């Protein structure tokens, strides 16, 4: 379906809804933050349900409550998703202080990140939508005028998301889709979902939720998802990293390069299976530890394909730097089908 009718927001802005329909899924999104509002898919008996967890609209939440401070459910996060330590970085000897919004850190692009912006709908039809945004030089402290394009395409039971960006000054870019999944569609606990992640290593975090800089093998730890297992199987253990993160809130160092399968999530009860393919070097797994008012703790799992957190300050991490004349590109595909 094409562009939907307008919706007046509390701050006076007007947002629109776009619906994309394939043979196996239907996706609803809005130009406010290029936020996914729903992904509807059948279970093993054909019953349809929304497998995304989040509010009806980005500014509305259950029982009048507020989302968790990191929620941004379904939104596009940028210009630099995840955390930048000390809300600052240096490029070519120039220090850029950023607008902090999580203690001393900048999280998901700042208090007025791309998830809070109204994007321009360039095109919308039955199966595809293209939206654009310009982040001006100095936006949330970041250098460079950044021109961004987000393309959402539904084909059969796959949602493909492609981000592109160019800049007129050296900057950092890490554009990330931020969906929260509960494949049962019921909103209950997601701890019985079975997850596998194509990663041999993960990044431990410190008290500020920033990577320590170490890259640690998952073998012998609760972070070993190389073979599928229930998310709740080890989340309650005594591991220090689980204590620091209050569960999982960690980046996994994905194997391989280019577009490849990086994670699989299965709900045994409904039979729904989500396969995630991406060209990203990392995947942030957040086990829904603090979803905010009106949401059941750990009733949704966030799986974000991304550049590594705080890469702007970590020369040993895969670079998020973008220079003039270059084009940033990132692609992720979500495919839903049935098992069992």
Buried (B, 14 or more C-beta within 10 A) or exposed (E): BEBBEEEEBEEEBEBBBBBBBBEBBBBBBBBBBBBBBBBBBBBEEEEEBBBBBBBEBBBEBBEEEEBBEBBBBBBBBBBBBBBBBBBBBEBEEEEBEBBBBBEEBBBBBBEEBBBBBBBEBEEBEEBBBBBBBEBEEEBBBBBBBBBBBBBBBBBEBBBBBBBBBBBEBBBBBBBBBBBBBBBBBEBEBBBBBBBBBBBBBBBBBEEBBBBEEEBBEBEEBBBBBBEEBBBBEBBEEEBEBBEBBEBBBBBBBBBEEEBEBBBBBBBBBBBBBBBBBBBBBBBBBBBBBBBBEEBBBBBBBBBBBBBBBBBBBBEEBBBBBBBEEEEBEBBBBBBBBBEE
